[in-house]
Amino acid sequence: DDVAWLKAQLASNSLALLASADAWHELRKGINPRTRERQLFDLNRHHGISHYPEEEATNHTALPCPGELLVEEHHSNYGEPWAGGRDVFEFLANTSALAPRDQVLEIGCGTLRVGLHFIRFLNAGRFHCLEQDELSLMAALRYELPSQGLLYKRPMIVRGGDMDFSKFGDTVMYDLIYSSAAFLHIPRDLVWAGLERLAGKLRPQTGRIFVSHNIKFCTRLGGDECTRRLTELGLEYVGKHTHDSLLFNHYEIWFEFRRPKV
């Protein structure tokens, strides 16, 4: 058991599982502890950094990255720890019995807090994402993929907020489609338009759609009307799931849908 192993490692090194806030702040914080704000300030002025002079700067860095991304300011854009992305991946991958050869689509992948784990797990080219936010796309493409050594996985990340999935191809079939909170910010009619476009691209029987937090786009129509519209699309509601975080006190709710037949 992985958790038992880790706890044994902590115990053997005399490390507390839960240190108090006071004890945590008393611990040594590396050789040059700085806030992200200070780190960005120093980075922009090359303070304490070995660097090439301006006339040579562009000759040695293949992918110059904005300092804001280098200090990972975007990791604080989610209202909860960045580590929660791993929780979402493990829940979805396990629940859908995902295999590396499978095809995955994320609607609203943001800065790849979740997507990085899918990209790492899946075979090259098997992760697709539709995202409209420019800053998120910059963070995903200019920092996360290169810094994680995942450029070779060739994920297909498309900019768009209109539920237009045509750039992913006409013949693609998805084994997993998921949206983590994105549907909360999309008009109801556009959510239904997206589901209509995707229903025929979900692999029958085994393929799954997961939506987090709530499904107000459906429930606000009323139970019978919601079921009727799903049935017209060839989809059916499977059930509600709750999963816990590994590293912090948090749980998340997911709603599962499937395409029962061709």
RADAFEN-V97525 format. One record per run of one state. SS is the DSSP state (2 for helix, 1 for strand, 0 for the rest). FROM is the first residue (numbers start at 1). TO is the last residue. If there is no record, write none. Layout:
ss,from,to
SS,FROM,TO
SS,FROM,TO
This chain:
ss,from,to
0,1,1
2,2,12
0,13,20
2,21,26
0,27,35
2,36,44
0,45,53
2,54,57
0,58,66
2,67,70
0,71,72
2,73,76
0,77,83
2,84,95
0,96,103
1,104,107
0,108,114
2,115,121
0,122,126
1,127,131
0,132,133
2,134,147
0,148,150
2,151,153
0,154,155
1,156,159
0,160,165
2,166,168
0,169,173
1,174,174
0,175,175
1,176,179
0,180,181
2,182,185
0,186,187
2,188,199
0,200,201
1,202,202
0,203,207
1,208,212
0,213,215
2,216,219
0,220,222
2,223,232
0,233,235
1,236,244
0,245,250
1,251,258
0,259,262
